[in-house]
Amino acid sequence: MCVVACLKKAPIVFLFTLSSQLLIAQDVIINEFVSSNQSGLTDADGDYSDWIELYNPSDIEQDLQGYTLSDDIIFTNKWEFPETIMAPNAYLVVFASGKDQFEHNELHTNFKISQEGESLVLSNAQGLAIAQTAAVFVPADDSFARIAELDGIMLISDVPTPNAKNIFSQGIYCSHESGFYDTSFELTLSNLGDHRQIYYTLNGDVPTSNSRLYSDPILVENNSSTA
């Protein structure tokens, strides 16, 4: 069960039932990143460089030449991929080391990632942003990772998995932690494991199959002025 309270707004409570809906995506995605690598993956120089992992969810090869990565949502063409082919359903680690090189079959950007939090943007060869992460603080040697390759929710993981599937337990995940918030936001829900329908209430009552059916992100906002 996931409960989120926003100031004086009543908690949102959820009920989950089985469903057969699937989420399908084709663009290359940012699957995971580490912004303070102190004892994890090393590059060819033996350095603990920060890293960004991409994933190709399609069944065809993806040519990344001309694609760009950036830690700046304004200047999205900060670093450009050389000729790089991603195999179908494959992972690719790019070191965010600031070295700006392609040696020893390793890709290195010309920027590093701020541990305090900054958005990462992946753009295609036409300059269209196809993936973007939130600006979040990530503890040292932890990663910020998708709970599943085809799911948009990203959470902090204490088990980074470069070039491999991310590790999260089966269950229902919320895009925001339980707590009180000063500003409005859209709450996204996703389940990892089996596919389920989600019913929810806004008054704290236990949901039933007659309650609201979750289909789109839920707007959570401050209603204290009307209470």
Helices and strands as residue ranges (DSSP letters): E 13-18, E 29-34, E 50-55, E 62-63, E 68-70, E 79-80, E 85-86, E 91-96, E 101-103, E 106-108, E 121-123, E 129-132, E 143-146, E 154-157, E 171-174, E 185-187, E 189-192, E 196-201, E 212-213, E 218-220, G 224-226
